[in-house]
Amino acid sequence: MSVQMVDFHGWETSCLCTRTTKEPAAGAQQEQVKASSVGDPGTDKAVNCLQRMGLQNFSDYSEYMHSYNDDTDYTYDELDSLKTNPSHDGKDIARILSVVIYSVSCVLGLLGNGLVIAIITLKMKKSVNAIWFLNLAVADFLFNIFLPINIAYTAMRYHWIFGKMMCKLNSFLLILNMYTSVLLLTTISFDRYVSVVFPVWSQNHRSTNLAYLVCLIIWTIGIVMSCPSLIFRDTAQASSSVICFSNFSLSSNKSYLPLALARHRTVTITRFLAGYILPITIITFCYIAIVFNLRRNRLAKSKKPFKIIITIIVTFFLCWSPYHLLNLLETEPHTVPFSVFEIGIPITTALAASNSCMNPVLYVFMGQDFKKFKVAILSRLVNALSEETGHSSIVHRSFSKMSSMTEKETTVL
């Protein structure tokens, strides 16, 4: 028996399955995948397991804990005849909506992050802020490059055609983007906190060399934390489709079932703590401290910096909270209806992915005064990414042979 984690867009969900040898009518041996149902034997459990094993790709963790005590087995041929699911329309809507979100995120992310990379590389003097934004844009851009693969996978009803190595690499880059982006956002928040609360120390110790070192550490952590994808990701034939999944058992031995469950829970909880709870705690603390410091010293004369702070935190919450919460609930699936996973997981995953295209908007465009539409877009991008002095800066840039312009920038908090 092998425990397989079925994946439909680069993120893991689970399903228990076994491979058995069945004697066909002609007498020749034929390998089939059979799914083990749990609880009350019946078509609902059978159909659910079939859906999780490639057709709908969701999981029920109670199968991990109880399936080997259940004697009711179904082959895919038998399950196909039982396929009647009232939530079929809802799942199709979720799949289509996911494709739309992925597509919009891909286009906006490639354009936005690509423009940020070009501006920082070609137009700007290297500074601490420029280094943060460059690495953030590179992490998001790498993610956006591979989004078309996930778009195709989702649009083809989760049929993987790109091979085993690409299955591993695709998942690896997706998880790498999650860690590097979140850690970079946390670093940017902490850097702004230090600059505002400890300006003297920041002026004496804040340097580009330190920024490069921090970014190197972040990428190293991201690579190490993403390595499970290179180890556990695999492909397999499931009915008429090829799936890209995480095989946490790495064995067909039934005794490895508890180990596979432990591995999956470890990965899920680690990602939740290191990729969500710790960063969002630090980000929230930093911006709350910034707000109190600015109010106490009366440095903020308008509400705009506070609106930007709130928008950054709320957007982070909106993009990542549903994804992480559903992944945690997946370890105890009996607490919520199964349809929540069927419809919710594709949408929440796409929503989390959309964060990669929102960063250029939140950290670049929102930092500018959009009432000054006469200012060229490249000028505003350079201003947003440039190094600040105090809480505002005047940045002079020329982007035209006919004229030059000057703009006073409000600091992006």
Residue pairs with C-beta under 8 A, 6 or more apart in sequence:
1 16
1 17
1 18
1 68
1 249
1 252
1 253
1 254
1 257
2 17
2 18
2 19
2 247
2 249
2 251
2 252
2 256
2 260
3 14
3 16
3 17
3 64
3 247
3 248
3 249
3 256
3 257
3 260
3 261
3 264
4 14
4 15
4 16
4 17
4 53
4 234
4 236
4 245
4 246
4 247
4 249
5 12
5 13
5 14
5 15
5 59
5 232
5 245
5 246
5 247
5 248
5 264
6 13
6 14
6 15
6 52
6 53
6 54
6 57
6 58
6 59
6 238
6 243
6 245
7 13
7 57
7 171
7 233
7 243
7 244
7 245
7 246
8 57
8 153
8 154
8 158
8 243
8 346
9 98
9 102
9 150
9 153
9 154
9 158
9 346
9 349
9 350
9 353
10 146
10 150
10 170
10 171
10 174
10 349
11 171
11 174
11 323
11 349
12 171
12 245
12 246
12 264
12 267
12 268
13 52
13 57
13 58
13 59
13 330
13 341
13 345
14 52
14 59
14 61
14 64
14 246
14 264
14 330
15 35
15 49
15 52
15 53
15 57
15 58
15 59
15 60
15 63
16 35
16 36
16 49
16 63
16 64
16 67
16 257
17 33
17 34
17 35
17 36
17 49
17 53
18 33
18 34
18 35
18 36
18 73
19 31
19 32
19 33
19 34
19 252
20 31
20 32
20 34
20 73
21 29
21 30
21 31
22 29
22 30
22 31
22 32
22 34
22 75
23 29
23 30
24 30
32 75
32 76
32 77
33 53
33 75
33 76
33 236
33 237
33 238
33 239
34 73
34 74
34 75
34 76
35 46
35 49
35 50
35 52
35 53
35 73
35 74
35 76
35 79
36 49
36 63
36 67
36 68
36 70
36 72
36 73
37 45
37 46
37 48
37 49
37 63
37 67
37 70
37 72
37 73
37 74
38 45
38 60
38 62
38 63
38 66
38 67
38 70
39 45
39 62
39 66
39 70
41 70
41 72
43 82
43 84
45 72
46 74
46 78
46 79
46 82
47 79
47 82
47 83
47 84
47 85
48 58
48 60
48 338
49 60
49 63
49 74
49 79
50 74
50 76
50 79
50 80
50 82
50 83
50 239
51 57
51 58
51 85
51 342
52 58
52 59
52 60
53 238
53 239
53 243
54 158
54 238
54 239
54 241
54 243
55 83
55 157
55 158
55 238
55 239
55 241
56 91
56 158
56 342
57 158
57 243
58 338
58 341
58 342
58 345
59 330
59 333
59 341
60 333
60 338
61 261
61 330
61 331
61 332
61 333
62 333
62 334
64 257
64 260
64 261
64 264
65 261
68 254
68 257
74 82
76 238
76 239
80 239
85 91
87 339
87 342
87 343
90 339
90 342
90 343
91 342
91 343
91 346
93 343
94 342
94 343
94 344
94 346
94 347
95 154
95 155
95 157
95 346
97 346
97 347
97 350
98 154
98 346
98 347
98 349
98 350
99 151
99 154
99 155
101 347
101 350
101 351
101 353
101 354
102 147
102 150
102 151
102 154
102 350
102 353
103 151
104 354
104 357
105 144
105 147
105 350
105 353
105 354
105 356
105 357
106 144
106 147
106 148
106 151
106 357
108 357
108 360
109 140
109 141
109 143
109 144
109 147
109 356
109 357
109 360
110 141
110 144
110 145
112 357
112 359
112 360
112 361
112 364
113 137
113 138
113 140
113 141
113 144
113 356
113 357
113 359
113 360
114 137
114 141
115 360
115 381
116 133
116 134
116 137
116 360
116 364
116 381
116 385
117 134
117 137
117 138
117 141
119 378
119 381
119 382
119 385
120 130
120 133
120 134
120 137
120 385
121 134
123 378
123 382
123 397
124 130
124 382
124 385
124 386
125 386
125 387
126 208
127 208
127 386
127 387
128 191
128 206
128 207
128 208
128 210
128 211
128 387
129 385
129 386
129 387
129 388
130 385
130 386
130 387
131 208
131 211
131 212
131 215
132 184
132 187
132 188
132 191
132 211
132 215
133 363
133 364
133 385
135 180
135 184
135 215
135 218
135 219
136 181
136 184
136 185
136 188
136 359
136 363
137 359
137 360
139 176
139 177
139 180
139 181
139 184
139 222
140 177
140 181
140 356
140 357
140 359
140 360
142 173
142 176
142 177
143 173
143 174
143 177
143 181
143 353
143 356
144 356
144 357
146 170
146 173
146 174
147 353
149 162
149 166
149 170
150 170
150 174
150 353
152 161
153 159
153 160
153 162
153 244
154 346
157 241
158 241
158 243
159 241
159 242
159 243
160 167
160 235
160 241
160 242
160 243
160 244
161 242
162 170
162 244
163 235
164 233
164 234
164 235
167 233
167 234
167 235
167 244
168 229
168 230
168 233
170 244
171 229
171 233
171 244
171 246
172 226
172 227
172 229
172 230
172 233
173 226
174 229
174 353
175 225
175 226
175 228
175 229
175 271
176 222
176 223
176 226
177 356
178 271
178 275
178 352
179 221
179 222
179 225
179 226
179 274
179 275
180 218
180 219
180 222
181 355
181 356
181 359
182 275
182 276
182 279
182 320
183 218
183 221
183 222
183 279
184 215
184 218
185 279
185 283
185 316
185 359
186 278
186 279
186 282
186 283
187 214
187 218
188 363
189 282
189 283
189 286
189 287
190 282
190 286
191 206
192 286
192 290
192 413
193 285
193 286
193 287
193 289
193 290
194 201
194 202
194 206
195 202
195 206
195 388
196 289
196 290
196 293
196 294
196 391
197 289
197 290
197 293
225 270
225 271
225 274
225 275
228 246
228 267
229 246
231 250
232 246
232 247
232 248
232 250
232 263
233 244
233 245
233 246
233 247
234 244
234 245
234 246
234 247
235 242
235 243
235 244
235 245
236 242
236 243
236 245
237 243
246 264
248 259
248 260
248 261
248 263
248 264
248 267
249 256
249 257
249 259
249 260
250 256
264 331
265 331
268 327
268 328
268 330
268 331
269 328
271 324
271 327
272 324
272 327
272 328
275 324
276 320
276 321
276 324
280 313
280 316
280 317
280 320
283 312
283 313
283 316
284 313
287 309
287 312
287 313
287 413
290 309
290 413
291 306
291 309
293 299
294 300
294 305
294 391
299 391
300 306
300 391
304 410
305 410
305 411
305 413
308 362
308 366
308 367
308 412
308 413
309 413
311 362
311 366
312 362
312 363
315 355
315 358
315 362
316 355
318 351
319 351
319 352
319 354
319 355
319 358
320 352
320 355
322 344
322 347
322 348
322 351
322 352
323 348
323 349
323 351
323 352
326 340
326 341
326 344
326 345
326 348
329 335
329 336
329 340
329 341
330 341
330 345
333 341
363 384
363 412
364 380
364 381
364 384
364 385
364 412
365 380
365 384
366 412
367 383
367 384
367 409
367 410
367 411
367 412
368 375
368 380
368 383
368 384
368 409
368 410
369 410
372 407
374 405
375 405
375 407
376 399
376 400
376 405
378 397
378 399
379 395
379 397
379 399
379 405
379 407
380 407
382 395
382 397
383 393
383 395
383 397
383 407
383 409
384 409
384 412
386 393
386 395
386 409
387 393
388 409
388 411
391 411
392 408
392 409
392 410
392 411
393 408
393 409
393 411
394 406
394 407
394 408
394 409
395 406
395 407
395 409
396 404
396 406
397 404
397 405
398 404
398 405
399 405
